[in-house]
Amino acid sequence: MKIKKFGEKIPQSLFFIIALSALSVLALITVFILIEGVPLISKVGVFKFLFGMKWAPSLGQYGIFPMIVGTVFVTTGAIILGVPIALCCSIFLAEFAPKKISNLVRPAIQLLAGIPSVVYGFWGLIFIVPFIRNYMGGPGLSILAGSIILAIMILPTIISISEVSILALPPLLKEGAFALGATHWQTIRGVLLPAAKSGILASIILGIGRAVGETMAVIMVLGNAVALPKSILDPARTLTTNIGIEMGYASGEHQQALFATGIVLLVIIMILNASAQYAIRRK
Amino acid sequence: MKLSPKITQRIAKTVIWSAALLVILLLFSIIIYILGKGIPNITWQFLTQIPSDMGRSGGILSTIVGTLSVTLVATLVATPLGVGTAFYLTEYTREGIITKIIRFSAESLAGIPSIVYGLFGFIFFVIYLKLGWSILSGGLTLAVMILPTIIRTSEEAIRTVPAIYREVSYSLGGTKWQTMLKALIPTALPGISTGVILGIGRCVAETAAVILTAGSALRMPVSLFSPARTMAVHFYILAREGISMERAFGTAALLIILILIINIGANMLVNKFVAKGR
C-alpha cells in the first residue's frame, strides 16, 4: 500500500510542476518586456511617451500618441464593420441554418480563422487598397483598408463565441416565447439575444483584442505613416505595426522604445481579456 | 408606419441569410484567388530547390524545412506541457485558487498578440538565453504561443470522458496513474490531437513571432541552432518587397493547402470524437 502511494506521489508533483508552465511563462513574458521597456518610459516620462506627438527615434523622440490613435481608429472601424455581420452569422448558425448547412458553414468559419494573417494582408493589398484609391481617393493604404481586413479577421472569434452562448441558453426560454405567440425573430430579438448578452459582449471584447493585436495583415494595408490621421482614407500606424516594422533594424534605446510600445499593447490586451472573462463569468 | 411581425421576421431572415452568405463568399473568394494564382507556380523545382537571388529564382525548399522544423519543436515542447496541465486541472486537483490561477494564466496567454510573443522570444530566447535567431528560439516561442490552445482543448477532451471510465478503473484497483494511462488518454486522444493539430496550424500560419525569433535567413538550416525562414515569413517578404509575385503566390497557395489539410484533419478527429462520445 505504501509503495503504491509513493508511486502516485511522483506523478502528482510532476503534474503540478507542468501545470505551473502557463503561469511561469506568463510571468516571464511580463517581466522581460517590462525590464526592457520600463527604463525608456521612465526616461522619457509616462505622459510624454503616451501623449507625445513625435516619433523620431533618430532624434531620440519617442511619442506614441499617433499610434494609439491609429490603433483606436482601425479597431473601431473593424468593430463597426465586423460586429453586425458576425452577429447575423452567429444567429444564422444558432437559429436559422438547417443542420446540413450549419455543418458546412461552421468548418468554413474555422478555416477563416486558420488562414495566415499575411495572406489576408496580401489579399487586401491586391483588392481593397486599389479599390479605395480608385473610388474613394487618397493613397488607398489607409485606416479604412485596415478596418476592412480586420473586420474579416475578427469574424471567426465573434461568430463562434456568440453562437455558443446562444446555443447554451435553456430551450425553455425559446419555448416560452413561442407559446406566447412570438415569431421566431421576435423570440431572437426579445428573448434570446438579451439572455445571451454577456457571452456576446465577451465575444466582441475578444474580437477587439484580436484587432488590437493583429500585426502582419495591418502592416501590409495601413501605409504605416507616423502622423496623426485626419480621415479614414489617410494612412496610419498602430502600436503593433510600429513594433513589427522597426524591430528588424532597431537597437539600443530605439529597441527599448519598441518594448515600451509592447508594454502599452500588453496593458490594453490585459484589460480587454480581464473584461471579457468578467463578462463570461457574470452570467 | 409599423411593420407587422411577419414582415419584420422576413426582413430579419433575409438580412441574416445574406450576412452568412457574404462571409462564405469572402472566404471562398480569398481561397480561390490565392489557389488560382498560386497553384500554377507550384512545380517540382519550386518544391525541391533552395531559393536563390533573395527568392527571385529557385524554389522554397529551405522555407518548407524551416516551417516544418520550427513547428515540430513547438509541438514537441507544447504538447506534454499542455496535456500535462490539462490532466492536472481535471484529475489531480480540486477546483480552487490554484486552478483559477492556472486557468487565468492560460486564458491571458491566449489573448497576447503574436508580436508580443515575438518581442518576448527575441529578448528571452534569442538574447538572454543566447540561442540566437534559430529554429530553437522560433520553436520555443511558438510553443509558448500554442500552449493555451492545447491546454484548453485537452481539458475539454478529458472532461468529456464519461465518469464511468474512471469509476470502473478505480473499482478494479487501478491507480490514478494507471487510470490516466489506460482509460483516460485513449478515450480523450482524438480531442487532444485536435488541440495539437490546431496548434500546428497556428505555427504554420504565424509570421510576426517567428520573424523576430527564427530570423529570415534563406540558407538551408542544418541544426536546431541555425536561423531559418518559414514559408509564411518568406511569403511576407516576397510580397511586401515585391521580389517575385509568382513565387509569393506559389508560397501562399502552398500555405493555404497546408492549412486546408490541417483543418480537415482536425474536423475529422472532432467528428470521430463526437461519434465516440455518444
Interface residues (C-beta under 8 A of the other chain):
Chain A: K4 G7 E8 P11 Q12 L14 F15 F16 I18 A19 L20 S21 A22 L23 V25 L26 L28 I29 F32 I33 E36 P84 I85 C88 C89 I91 F92 L93 F96 A97 V105 P107 A108 I109 Q110 L111 L112 G114 I115 P116 S117 V118 V119 Y120 G121 F122 W123 L125 I126 I152 L155 I159 A182 T183 H184 W185 Q186 I188 R189 L206 G209 V212 G213 E214 T215 M216 I219 M220 T240 I243 G244 M247 G248 L258 F259 G262 L265 L266 I269 M270 L272 N273 A276 Q277
Chain B: P5 K6 T8 Q9 A12 K13 V15 I16 W17 A19 A20 L22 V23 I24 L26 L27 I30 I31 Y33 I34 P80 L81 G84 T85 F87 Y88 L89 Y92 T93 I101 I102 F104 S105 A106 E107 S108 L109 G111 I112 P113 S114 I115 V116 Y117 G118 L119 F120 F122 I123 F124 Y128 V144 L147 P148 I151 T175 K176 W177 G201 R202 V204 A205 E206 T207 A208 I211 L212 A232 F235 Y236 A239 R240 A248 A252 L255 I256 I259 L260 I262 N263 A266 N267
